[in-house]
Amino acid sequence: MHSWNLDDMPDLSGTTAVVTGANSGIGAVTALVLARAGARTVLACRDPGRGRHALEAVRRACPGSDTRLVRLDLADLASVAEAAEQITRETDGRLDLLVNNAGVMALPPLRTADGFEKQFGTNHLGHFALTQRLLPVLGLQGPARVVTLSSLAHRIGRIDLDDLNAERGYHKWRAYAQSKLANLLFTAELDRRARAAGRDLTALAAHPGLSATELGQAGPRLAGRTWAARLERLSRLYTQPASVGALPVLCAATLPAAVGGAYFGPGRLGETRGAPAPAVKSARAQDMETAAALWEASARLTGLPGEV
């Protein structure tokens, strides 16, 4: 693959895209670029105020673009259901691209509205439920893609099917790594099931390397560690900007030659920075037995059928 950049973006006029967590960081950049390329773009954000600011920013940068805002709290399955219904209405029943971008990282011990461990519940189960609820309109009028964000941290992740919600002990980085491994296993199983069902739906994954976003500041703030949040901000000295970190996501979303199950990340310095390139999956991320078992467990936990 040549060094992909924004000049390689196709014209997306006539398509519809949804980006979760589009109010900041990778999600904000992704939504802006998709809107600029002509896509009708739905910003799915937890905080309505920050979501409105992001919506206004896209509309200022892309006058005349068709950009919408939907409230989505991935840590609340009722909110996910409501958001999916609104997205279906806002998109007139047509959805070509879903970017599962939103996430949390290294939080203190917390639970979602439904009692799940917060990182697993938000990063994986919330996106699993959203994708499930949007399947009826994904690819209804042509090929569709689902791009889910993972992380370099997936390499140290393990899926504990007997303790997905960390009821036997909690470690914030272990929980984060599990959720990011789950994102890759979800992608693999979604793509497998879509092909088995004969659907024109391609599932891919991406990661931003080491990029400067607000992701790492939530955990220290929630734990009351202002010094840690300040240290996190200093880390921007050795990270790449979100505008570069978003490139693997946009590549996965639009590269015509991308195949189902593909994983993209920065191509330099151990996948920490640079232009998009194929990324390395851990052996656990390629375990299809675990992927199938995780899918069934996720369907059970969310109360959804799990069909594609």
C-alpha positions in Angstrom: 0.0 0.0 0.0 1.4 3.4 -0.9 1.5 6.1 1.7 -2.2 6.9 2.1 -3.2 10.5 2.7 -6.2 12.7 2.5 -5.7 13.3 -1.2 -6.7 9.7 -1.6 -10.2 10.3 -0.1 -12.9 9.5 -2.6 -16.0 11.7 -3.1 -18.5 10.6 -0.5 -21.5 12.6 -1.9 -24.7 10.6 -1.5 -23.4 8.5 1.4 -24.2 8.7 5.1 -21.8 8.2 8.0 -22.1 8.0 11.8 -19.1 8.8 14.0 -19.3 8.1 17.7 -17.4 10.3 20.1 -17.3 13.0 17.4 -17.0 15.9 19.8 -13.2 15.8 20.2 -9.9 14.1 19.2 -9.9 11.4 16.5 -13.7 11.4 16.3 -13.9 15.1 15.6 -11.3 15.0 12.9 -12.9 11.9 11.3 -16.3 13.6 11.2 -15.0 16.8 9.8 -13.1 15.0 7.0 -16.0 12.8 6.1 -18.3 15.9 5.9 -15.8 17.7 3.8 -15.7 14.8 1.4 -19.5 15.1 0.9 -20.9 12.6 3.3 -24.1 13.3 5.3 -22.5 13.0 8.7 -24.1 12.2 12.1 -22.1 13.2 15.2 -23.0 10.8 18.0 -21.9 12.4 21.2 -22.5 11.8 24.9 -22.4 15.4 26.0 -25.0 17.6 24.2 -23.1 20.8 24.8 -19.8 19.6 23.5 -21.7 17.9 20.7 -23.3 21.2 19.6 -19.9 22.9 19.6 -18.5 20.1 17.4 -21.5 20.3 15.1 -21.1 24.1 14.7 -17.3 23.6 14.0 -18.1 21.2 11.2 -20.7 23.4 9.8 -18.4 26.4 9.9 -15.6 24.5 8.2 -18.0 22.9 5.6 -20.7 25.3 4.8 -23.7 23.6 3.2 -22.7 20.2 4.6 -25.5 17.9 5.8 -24.3 17.4 9.4 -26.5 16.2 12.3 -26.1 15.6 16.0 -27.5 12.7 18.1 -27.0 12.1 21.8 -25.4 8.8 22.5 -24.2 7.5 25.9 -22.5 4.1 25.2 -22.5 3.4 28.9 -26.3 3.2 28.9 -28.0 0.6 26.7 -31.3 2.6 26.9 -29.4 5.6 25.4 -27.9 3.4 22.7 -31.4 2.2 21.7 -32.7 5.7 21.6 -29.7 6.9 19.6 -30.1 4.1 17.1 -33.8 5.0 16.5 -32.9 8.6 16.0 -30.0 7.8 13.7 -32.4 5.7 11.6 -34.7 8.6 11.3 -32.0 11.2 10.7 -30.5 9.1 7.9 -33.8 8.2 6.2 -32.9 4.6 6.7 -29.7 4.7 4.8 -26.3 4.1 6.5 -23.1 3.5 4.6 -20.5 3.9 7.3 -20.4 3.5 11.0 -17.2 4.6 12.8 -17.1 3.1 16.4 -14.7 5.6 17.7 -15.8 6.7 21.2 -14.1 5.2 24.2 -12.7 5.6 27.7 -9.3 4.6 29.1 -7.7 3.7 32.4 -10.7 4.6 34.6 -11.0 4.0 38.3 -13.4 1.2 39.2 -16.8 2.3 37.8 -19.9 0.7 36.4 -22.2 1.5 33.5 -25.9 2.3 33.9 -26.5 -1.4 33.3 -23.9 -2.6 35.8 -21.0 -3.5 33.4 -17.4 -2.7 34.1 -17.2 0.8 32.6 -14.4 0.3 30.1 -15.7 -3.0 28.7 -19.2 -1.8 28.8 -18.5 1.5 27.0 -15.7 0.5 24.6 -17.1 -2.9 23.5 -20.6 -3.6 24.7 -21.9 -0.1 23.8 -20.6 -0.3 20.3 -21.7 -3.9 20.0 -25.3 -2.9 20.9 -25.2 0.2 18.6 -24.0 -1.8 15.6 -26.6 -4.5 16.3 -29.4 -2.0 16.3 -28.1 -0.3 13.2 -27.7 -3.5 11.2 -31.2 -3.2 9.6 -30.1 0.0 7.8 -26.3 -0.7 7.3 -25.8 -1.4 3.6 -29.5 -1.2 2.8 -28.8 0.7 -0.4 -25.3 -0.4 -1.3 -22.1 -1.6 0.3 -21.5 -0.6 3.9 -18.5 -0.5 6.3 -18.1 -0.6 10.1 -14.8 0.7 11.4 -14.0 0.1 15.0 -11.1 1.7 16.9 -8.7 -0.5 18.8 -5.4 0.3 20.3 -1.8 -0.8 20.7 -2.9 -1.9 24.2 -4.8 -4.8 22.7 -1.5 -6.6 22.5 -1.4 -7.1 26.3 -5.1 -7.8 26.5 -6.8 -11.1 27.5 -10.5 -12.0 27.3 -11.7 -13.6 30.5 -15.0 -15.0 29.4 -15.7 -16.0 33.0 -15.1 -12.5 34.4 -15.8 -10.0 31.6 -17.0 -7.4 34.1 -14.0 -7.6 36.5 -16.0 -8.9 39.4 -13.1 -10.9 40.8 -10.7 -7.9 40.8 -10.0 -4.8 38.8 -6.9 -3.3 37.2 -7.6 -0.2 35.1 -5.0 -1.0 32.4 -5.9 -4.7 32.2 -9.6 -3.7 31.8 -8.7 -1.2 29.1 -6.5 -3.8 27.2 -9.3 -6.3 27.4 -11.8 -3.9 25.9 -9.5 -3.0 23.0 -8.8 -6.7 22.3 -12.6 -7.1 22.3 -12.9 -4.4 19.6 -10.7 -6.4 17.3 -12.4 -9.7 18.0 -15.8 -8.0 17.4 -14.5 -6.7 14.1 -13.3 -10.2 13.0 -16.6 -11.9 14.0 -18.8 -9.2 12.5 -17.0 -9.5 9.2 -17.2 -13.4 9.3 -20.9 -13.3 10.1 -21.7 -10.7 7.5 -20.0 -12.8 4.8 -21.8 -15.9 5.9 -25.1 -14.1 5.7 -24.3 -12.8 2.2 -24.4 -9.2 3.3 -22.5 -6.4 1.5 -21.0 -5.3 4.8 -17.3 -5.0 5.5 -15.9 -4.7 9.1 -12.5 -3.2 9.6 -10.5 -1.9 12.5 -7.9 0.9 13.1 -5.8 2.4 15.8 -4.3 5.9 16.1 -0.9 5.1 17.5 0.2 7.6 20.1 -2.0 10.5 19.4 -2.8 13.6 21.4 -6.4 13.4 22.5 -8.4 13.9 25.6 -8.8 10.1 26.1 -6.2 9.8 28.8 -7.4 12.7 30.9 -10.7 11.2 32.0 -9.3 8.5 34.3 -7.1 10.9 36.4 -9.9 13.4 36.6 -12.4 10.8 37.9 -9.9 9.6 40.4 -9.3 13.1 41.6 -5.6 13.1 40.5 -5.2 16.5 38.9 -1.4 16.0 38.8 -1.9 12.9 36.6 -4.2 14.8 34.3 -1.5 17.5 34.0 1.1 14.9 33.2 -1.2 13.4 30.6 -1.4 16.8 28.9 2.5 17.0 28.9 2.5 13.7 27.0 1.4 15.7 24.0 5.0 16.6 23.5 5.8 13.1 22.3 2.6 12.2 20.5 1.3 13.1 17.1 -1.7 15.3 16.6 -5.2 13.9 16.3 -5.3 15.1 12.7 -2.6 12.5 11.9 -3.9 9.8 14.3 -7.2 9.9 12.4 -5.7 8.9 9.1 -5.7 5.1 9.7 -9.4 5.4 10.6 -10.2 7.4 7.5 -8.1 4.9 5.4 -10.1 2.0 6.8 -13.3 3.8 6.2 -12.7 4.7 2.5 -9.8 2.7 0.9 -11.5 0.8 -1.9 -9.1 -2.1 -1.8 -9.5 -2.7 2.0 -10.6 -6.2 2.8 -12.9 -7.4 5.6 -11.1 -7.8 8.9 -8.2 -5.6 7.9 -6.5 -3.5 10.7 -4.8 -0.2 10.0 -2.5 1.9 12.2 0.4 4.4 11.8 3.3 2.8 9.8 6.3 4.2 11.7 8.2 3.7 15.0 6.4 0.6 16.1 3.0 1.8 14.8 3.1 4.9 17.1 3.1 7.5 14.4 3.1 8.2 10.7 1.0 7.5 7.6 -1.5 4.6 7.6 -0.3 1.0 7.0 -1.4 -2.5 7.8 -1.2 -3.0 11.6 -0.2 -6.1 13.5 -2.8 -8.1 15.4 -1.8 -10.1 18.4 -2.3 -13.9 18.3 -5.3 -13.5 20.7 -6.9 -11.0 18.3 -6.9 -13.7 15.7 -8.5 -16.4 17.8 -11.8 -17.0 16.1 -13.1 -19.3 18.8 -12.8 -16.6 21.3 -14.3 -14.1 18.9 -17.4 -16.3 18.5 -17.7 -16.9 22.2 -17.3 -13.2 23.0 -20.0 -12.4 20.4 -22.4 -14.8 22.1 -21.6 -13.4 25.5 -22.1 -9.8 24.3 -25.5 -10.7 22.8 -26.5 -12.2 26.1 -25.3 -9.3 28.2 -26.9 -6.7 26.0 -30.1 -8.7 25.5 -29.8 -8.5 21.7 -30.2 -11.4 19.3 -26.7 -11.2 17.9 -27.9 -11.9 14.3 -26.3 -10.2 11.3 
